[in-house]
């Protein structure tokens, strides 16, 4: 019984081992998020302020704000995560959190400065 349990646990560990996604996937995700953010910014840029009087015209700009903001935030997190160091246990949690906040701030400023 003990041998079967240990082999079952070994199989579970092997099956549930973390797998790093391929680099191409991260690059495709980043390019997709970038293009979504740019399309949302273009949509907002093309929108005329005079159309604000009619609430029926608010749907597209509101959708552009939500989609663009979400894609931009995901892009910031993706780039900050890529720069994050490996996990070092509980001792480096504070330093990692501070570094992550600095990376997020720097990446956000860089993205906002591009436009």
N, C-alpha and C positions, 0 to 999 in steps of 0.2 A: 504494500500500500504506500509506504513511504517513497519507494522508488518511482511509482507512478505519479505521485504528487510532485516530486521534484522535477520529473521530466515535463509534467504539465506546466509547472511554474517556469521552467526554462523556455518552453515553447511560447508561453505568454510574454516573457521578457523579450524574446527575439521578435515576436510579432508586433509588440507595442514599442519597440525602440524608436526614439526620435529620428526622423529623416530630414536632412537639410534639402530644401527645394533646389532645383537646378538654377544656376545663375541666370540662364536665359529667361526663366519664369519671372524672376525679380525684375529684370530689365524690361520685359514685355509689360508687366504690371505698372512699372514706373512710367513707361511711355504712354500707356493707355490713360493713366491718371493725369498725366501732363496734358494730353490732348483734350480730355474732358474738361479740365480746368480752363484751358485756353478757349475752348468752344463756349463755355459758360461766360467767360469774360467778354468774348466777342459779342455774344447775345446781349449782354448788359450794355456794352458800348454802343451797339446799334439801336438800342431802345430809346425812343424819344420821350423826353420828360413831359411834353405836352399831352401825351397819351395817358398820363396818370389820372386825368379827370374821370375816365370811364373805368370802373372796377373790373369790367370784363377783360380789360387789357393787362391786368395785373398777374395773370396766371403764368405767362412765359417768363417774365422777369423774376417772379418769386421762385419758380422752378429752377431758373438759372442760378439764383443765389444759393438755394439749398443744395443742388447737385454740385455746383462749383465749389461751394464751401466744404462739402463732404469730401469731394475728390482732393481738394487742396490739403485738408487736414490729414487724409490718408497718405498723401504724398509726403507731407512733412514727417509723419510717423515712420513711414517706410525708409526714408533717407536717414532719419535719426537712428533707427534700429540697425541699419546697415553699419553705421559708425560705432555702435555700442560695442564695448569689449565683451569678452566671454563672461559667463556667470562665475563669480568668485565667492559664492557663499554669503553668509549673513554679514561678514565683516565689511564688505565693500558695498553694501546696499545703499548707504547714504551717499557715498561718492558717486556711485552709478546713477542714482536718482538726480543728483545735482548736475552731473555731466549730461544726462539725458535732457534735463530742462534747458541747459545752455545750448545743446544741439538743436532742440526744438525752436528755441528763440532765434538762433542764428539761421536755421533753415527757413523759418517763417519770414524773417527779414529779407533773406535772399529771394524768396519767391515773390514777396510783395514788391521788392525793388526791381524785379524783372519787368513788371508791367508799367 
